[in-house]
Amino acid sequence: MSLGKISKVSRFLSKSQLCCSCGVTRPFHTNSKPLLFYATPNLSAEPMKRRKKVDLSKVIQSTQLKIRKMEREMRKREEKFGRTLKPVEEITGNIAIRRNRDKLRREFEPLPVEEIERRALLVKEWGHYKNQQHFTEEKALQKAIHVQTKALNELRMESEELYQKAKEIHEGDIIYQFNGPTETPPADDFDSPDGQYIDTSRKW
């Protein structure tokens, strides 16, 4: 037998088991060296820690202590630097609103496919209309400029003096009036007729 066949037979016999007449099962092998036992490294894990029960009153108390500590530091800074800082409530905001942020958020229902297509077609039609309007106005303006330039050139061929007078701007011929809001600041002693209001916002 070749060495390859011998190794296959030895592997097969090492995995098989023979039964004796007494009913005892015993594995055996045909390797030249004895089979040794290999131990894996010890993988002992740390026991899990018990979860501590959170007491809500203690959490509130610790939060209040932190707020008081921050207020004391703010007072010290105020005494040292002479500035009035915002209190902690103004910085953190309303906690109830933060918790109910998901409930206060408005959710819009999705539009149907027909409405989406209708709006898309309406936007396309509006864009086509404005495009045509732009080209029409541009064409009319270019035509007016061309006619004006041609008339001025013909007038210049006749008389240079009339040409220069035609180019002058006559401010009296253009009547323009405009009445609207000014950019001047409001008067301090002006009593607004729209009503009165009391500003209750804090100033720090």
C-alpha positions as CSV (number, residue, x, y, z in Angstrom):
1,M,0.0,0.0,0.0
2,S,1.1,3.5,-0.7
3,L,1.8,6.0,2.1
4,G,-1.3,8.1,1.1
5,K,-3.6,5.1,1.5
6,I,-2.0,4.1,4.8
7,S,-2.6,7.6,6.2
8,K,-6.2,7.6,5.1
9,V,-6.8,4.2,6.8
10,S,-5.1,5.3,10.0
11,R,-7.3,8.4,10.0
12,F,-10.4,6.3,9.6
13,L,-9.5,3.9,12.3
14,S,-8.6,6.6,14.7
15,K,-12.2,8.0,14.4
16,S,-14.0,4.6,14.5
17,Q,-14.9,2.5,17.5
18,L,-14.9,-1.2,18.0
19,C,-17.3,-3.1,20.3
20,C,-16.0,-6.0,22.4
21,S,-17.9,-9.1,23.3
22,C,-18.5,-7.7,26.8
23,G,-20.3,-4.6,25.5
24,V,-17.5,-2.1,26.4
25,T,-16.8,0.5,23.8
26,R,-13.1,1.6,23.5
27,P,-11.6,3.9,20.9
28,F,-8.1,3.2,19.6
29,H,-5.6,4.7,17.2
30,T,-2.7,3.6,15.0
31,N,-0.6,6.7,15.3
32,S,3.1,6.3,16.2
33,K,2.9,9.0,18.9
34,P,0.3,8.9,21.7
35,L,-2.7,11.2,21.6
36,L,-2.2,14.1,24.1
37,F,-4.9,16.1,25.9
38,Y,-4.9,19.8,25.1
39,A,-6.5,22.3,27.6
40,T,-7.8,25.6,26.4
41,P,-7.0,28.7,28.5
42,N,-9.2,29.6,31.3
43,L,-11.9,32.1,30.1
44,S,-13.6,32.9,33.4
45,A,-15.8,36.0,33.1
46,E,-16.6,38.6,35.7
47,P,-20.0,38.2,37.3
48,M,-22.6,40.7,36.1
49,K,-23.3,43.6,38.3
50,R,-26.7,44.1,39.6
51,R,-28.5,47.1,38.2
52,K,-29.1,49.7,40.8
53,K,-32.7,50.9,41.2
54,V,-32.9,54.6,40.3
55,D,-34.8,56.6,42.9
56,L,-36.5,59.5,41.2
57,S,-36.4,61.7,44.3
58,K,-32.6,61.3,44.5
59,V,-32.2,62.2,40.8
60,I,-34.3,65.4,41.3
61,Q,-32.3,66.2,44.4
62,S,-29.0,65.8,42.6
63,T,-30.2,67.9,39.7
64,Q,-31.3,70.7,42.1
65,L,-27.9,70.5,43.8
66,K,-26.2,71.0,40.5
67,I,-28.4,74.0,39.7
68,R,-27.6,75.6,43.0
69,K,-23.9,75.0,42.5
70,M,-24.1,76.6,39.1
71,E,-26.0,79.6,40.6
72,R,-23.4,80.0,43.3
73,E,-20.7,80.1,40.7
74,M,-22.6,82.6,38.7
75,R,-23.1,84.8,41.7
76,K,-19.4,84.6,42.4
77,R,-18.6,85.6,38.8
78,E,-21.2,88.4,39.0
79,E,-19.5,89.8,42.2
80,K,-16.1,89.5,40.6
81,F,-16.7,90.8,37.1
82,G,-19.8,92.9,37.8
83,R,-22.0,91.3,35.1
84,T,-25.5,89.9,35.4
85,L,-25.7,86.5,33.7
86,K,-28.7,84.6,32.6
87,P,-30.1,82.1,35.2
88,V,-29.9,78.4,34.6
89,E,-33.6,78.1,33.7
90,E,-33.2,80.5,30.8
91,I,-30.3,78.4,29.4
92,T,-31.7,74.9,29.8
93,G,-35.2,75.8,28.7
94,N,-38.5,74.0,29.5
95,I,-37.9,70.3,30.1
96,A,-41.5,69.4,29.6
97,I,-41.4,70.8,26.0
98,R,-38.3,68.7,25.3
99,R,-40.0,65.5,26.5
100,N,-43.1,66.2,24.4
101,R,-41.2,67.3,21.3
102,D,-42.3,64.3,19.3
103,K,-46.0,64.8,20.3
104,L,-45.9,68.5,19.4
105,R,-44.3,67.9,16.0
106,R,-46.9,68.2,13.2
107,E,-47.0,65.3,10.7
108,F,-48.5,66.0,7.3
109,E,-50.3,63.4,5.4
110,P,-48.6,62.3,2.1
111,L,-50.2,63.7,-1.0
112,P,-51.8,61.3,-3.5
113,V,-50.1,60.6,-6.7
114,E,-52.7,62.5,-8.8
115,E,-52.2,65.7,-6.8
116,I,-48.4,65.4,-7.1
117,E,-48.6,65.0,-10.9
118,R,-51.1,67.9,-11.1
119,R,-48.8,70.2,-9.2
120,A,-45.8,69.2,-11.3
121,L,-47.7,69.9,-14.5
122,L,-48.8,73.3,-13.1
123,V,-45.2,74.2,-12.3
124,K,-44.2,73.3,-15.9
125,E,-47.0,75.3,-17.4
126,W,-46.1,78.3,-15.3
127,G,-42.5,78.1,-16.2
128,H,-43.4,77.8,-20.0
129,Y,-45.7,80.9,-19.6
130,K,-43.0,83.0,-17.9
131,N,-40.4,81.9,-20.5
132,Q,-42.6,83.0,-23.3
133,Q,-43.4,86.3,-21.5
134,H,-39.7,87.0,-21.0
135,F,-38.9,86.4,-24.7
136,T,-41.9,88.6,-25.9
137,E,-40.8,91.5,-23.7
138,E,-37.2,91.1,-24.7
139,K,-38.1,91.1,-28.4
140,A,-40.3,94.2,-28.0
141,L,-37.5,96.0,-26.1
142,Q,-34.9,95.1,-28.7
143,K,-37.2,96.3,-31.5
144,A,-37.8,99.7,-29.8
145,I,-34.0,100.2,-29.2
146,H,-33.4,99.3,-32.9
147,V,-36.0,101.8,-34.1
148,Q,-34.7,104.5,-31.8
149,T,-31.1,104.0,-32.9
150,K,-32.1,104.1,-36.6
151,A,-34.1,107.3,-36.0
152,L,-31.2,109.0,-34.2
153,N,-28.8,108.0,-37.0
154,E,-31.1,109.5,-39.6
155,L,-31.4,112.7,-37.5
156,R,-27.7,113.0,-37.1
157,M,-27.2,112.8,-40.9
158,E,-29.6,115.8,-41.2
159,S,-28.4,117.9,-38.3
160,E,-25.8,117.4,-35.5
161,E,-27.4,120.1,-33.3
162,L,-30.8,118.4,-33.4
163,Y,-29.2,115.1,-32.7
164,Q,-27.5,116.4,-29.5
165,K,-30.8,118.0,-28.4
166,A,-32.6,114.7,-29.0
167,K,-30.2,112.9,-26.7
168,E,-30.7,115.2,-23.8
169,I,-32.9,114.1,-20.9
170,H,-36.0,116.2,-20.3
171,E,-36.8,115.7,-16.6
172,G,-40.0,117.8,-16.9
173,D,-41.5,115.4,-19.4
174,I,-41.3,112.4,-17.0
175,I,-44.0,112.9,-14.3
176,Y,-43.3,110.5,-11.5
177,Q,-44.8,110.6,-8.0
178,F,-44.2,108.2,-5.2
179,N,-45.7,108.1,-1.7
180,G,-44.7,105.3,0.6
181,P,-42.9,104.4,3.8
182,T,-39.7,106.1,4.5
183,E,-36.5,104.7,6.0
184,T,-36.3,107.3,8.8
185,P,-36.6,105.9,12.4
186,P,-39.9,106.3,14.3
187,A,-40.3,109.3,16.5
188,D,-39.8,108.8,20.2
189,D,-42.9,110.7,21.4
190,F,-45.2,109.0,18.8
191,D,-48.3,107.4,20.3
192,S,-49.1,104.4,18.2
193,P,-52.9,104.1,17.4
194,D,-52.7,100.3,16.9
195,G,-53.0,99.6,20.7
196,Q,-50.7,99.2,23.7
197,Y,-48.8,96.3,24.9
198,I,-46.7,95.5,28.0
199,D,-43.3,93.9,27.3
200,T,-42.9,91.2,29.9
201,S,-39.7,89.7,28.6
202,R,-36.8,89.6,31.1
203,K,-33.7,91.7,30.5
204,W,-30.4,90.3,31.9
